[in-house]
Amino acid sequence: DLARAKAELERQLKDEMAGGNLNVSMSERGLVVTVLNQILFDSGKAELKESSISTLAKVAEILQREVPQQMIYVEGHTDTDPIRYSGFRSNWELSTTRATEVVHYFIDRMGVSPDRLMAAGYGEFHPVESNASAEGKRKNRRVEIIISPFKVKSARR
């Protein structure tokens, strides 16, 4: 299921991938869609940009069609720049709010079942590059959508 979803994500998101702002990969955690924040959010903000909607819609459609029973983890990440003007107390709150915004979009606009979703914020504490350069910071500001190999367990009543 994950391999089929990966192929479909790569096909549907080839333009975003070609621009270097999105990546699709397999890891021990599952299928990972990494979207750089410049696509999703303005600096210091947690409201989805209108231009991000088509990208997230493509991801959600594939989540619904190709892996309808898998758990989905949405993780927000930031760089090390301290919060100054956005009203968030720290990068923890900003990253968590951004992840939650993506989760709300998947539920409210795309009909993804909430029992499949989890949001987490890691602030600046899980970088993929050094924060010593502007390019490293750019890559660290991201949202990762992880499609787990584990399926949702049905609720027992």
Secondary structure in CASP SS format (residue, H / E / C, confidence):
PFRMAT SS
TARGET T0000
AUTHOR 0000-0000-0000
METHOD secondary structure of the structure
MODEL  1
D C 1.00
L H 1.00
A H 1.00
R H 1.00
A H 1.00
K H 1.00
A H 1.00
E H 1.00
L H 1.00
E H 1.00
R H 1.00
Q H 1.00
L C 1.00
K H 1.00
D H 1.00
E H 1.00
M H 1.00
A H 1.00
G C 1.00
G C 1.00
N C 1.00
L E 1.00
N E 1.00
V E 1.00
S E 1.00
M E 1.00
S E 1.00
E C 1.00
R C 1.00
G E 1.00
L E 1.00
V E 1.00
V E 1.00
T E 1.00
V E 1.00
L E 1.00
N H 1.00
Q H 1.00
I H 1.00
L H 1.00
F C 1.00
D C 1.00
S C 1.00
G C 1.00
K C 1.00
A C 1.00
E C 1.00
L C 1.00
K C 1.00
E H 1.00
S H 1.00
S H 1.00
I H 1.00
S H 1.00
T H 1.00
L H 1.00
A H 1.00
K H 1.00
V H 1.00
A H 1.00
E H 1.00
I H 1.00
L H 1.00
Q H 1.00
R H 1.00
E H 1.00
V C 1.00
P C 1.00
Q C 1.00
Q E 1.00
M E 1.00
I E 1.00
Y E 1.00
V E 1.00
E E 1.00
G E 1.00
H E 1.00
T C 1.00
D C 1.00
T C 1.00
D C 1.00
P C 1.00
I C 1.00
R C 1.00
Y C 1.00
S C 1.00
G C 1.00
F C 1.00
R C 1.00
S C 1.00
N H 1.00
W H 1.00
E H 1.00
L H 1.00
S H 1.00
T H 1.00
T H 1.00
R H 1.00
A H 1.00
T H 1.00
E H 1.00
V H 1.00
V H 1.00
H H 1.00
Y H 1.00
F H 1.00
I H 1.00
D H 1.00
R H 1.00
M C 1.00
G C 1.00
V C 1.00
S C 1.00
P H 1.00
D H 1.00
R H 1.00
L E 1.00
M E 1.00
A E 1.00
A E 1.00
G E 1.00
Y C 1.00
G C 1.00
E C 1.00
F C 1.00
H C 1.00
P C 1.00
V C 1.00
E C 1.00
S C 1.00
N C 1.00
A C 1.00
S C 1.00
A H 1.00
E H 1.00
G H 1.00
K H 1.00
R H 1.00
K H 1.00
N H 1.00
R C 1.00
R E 1.00
V E 1.00
E E 1.00
I E 1.00
I E 1.00
I E 1.00
S E 1.00
P E 1.00
F E 1.00
K E 1.00
V C 1.00
K C 1.00
S C 1.00
A C 1.00
R C 1.00
R C 1.00
END
